[in-house]
Amino acid sequence: PEPRPRRIGAERAAALVEILLCSGLPTQLLLIGVLSAFGMSFQGTDGGLNPQFVFTLSLLDAVLVVGLVIVLLRAHHESVREILIGRVRVWREVLLGIWMVPAIFMVVVAVLVVIRLYVPALHNVPRNPFEDMLQNHIDAAIFAVVVMIAGGVREEVQRAFIVHRFEQYLGGGVAGVVIWSAIFGLGHWEQGRDAAIATALLGAIWGVLYLRRRSIIAPVISHAGFNLTQVLNHALR
């Protein structure tokens, strides 16, 4: 039989590769190249983000990442339902996710208020660049769908898979939550340093929730609900 240290090293390397594949970076780079080849521009005529490009990229990336997670789990003979849905009562998880939406909002508001009171330099982006894409109600409606699928579904499937791999091979589920939450926050850096910190905290909350419940249902509902509320709040101003 193969020496165990070597086998463990190979398993850890494979887990890191799988995490990188499902991180969104390779799939988004691929899609950006494909969309650009079809003549779609990342920037709009006003120099800002092109809503059609961002919407298309986000939805296609959600399909690719979720598909990759399913393929990789099945390649290891792991149950997709067991890892992602768990052995829970779905209706209870849905209710928990709905209940968490206002709680999540209060956490974000509290964090941002504290940052702006005591470390105002972290509020370095006065206006979220994604808000400029919502020029009308049609843009808002499309964006609402995008943030629920690409945010609520894709990011929680991705987070559960990555935390699961950390738990198996890379130092435990808590380490996975901490590391991926930091990366999750950095992924929102263009929205401001304060937003990145708040987002990292949200990622940690959803990651811990997955570890405790062993199901993505409540994180998906609360994440999608939080994103949807943000879009509606901006659209109704």
ABEGO torsion letter per residue (X at the ends): XBBAAAAAAAAAAAAAAAAAAAAGAAAAAAAAAAAAAAGBBABBAAGBBBAAAAAAAAAAAAAAAAAAAAAAAAAAGBBAAAAAAEBBBAAAAAAAAAAAAAAAAAAAAAAAAAAAAABAAABABABBAAAAABABAAAAAAAAAAAAAAAAAAAAAAAAAAAAAAAAAAGEAAAAAAAAAAAAAAAAAAAEAAAAAAAAAAAAAAAAAAAAAGBAAAAAAAAAAAAAAAAAAAAAX
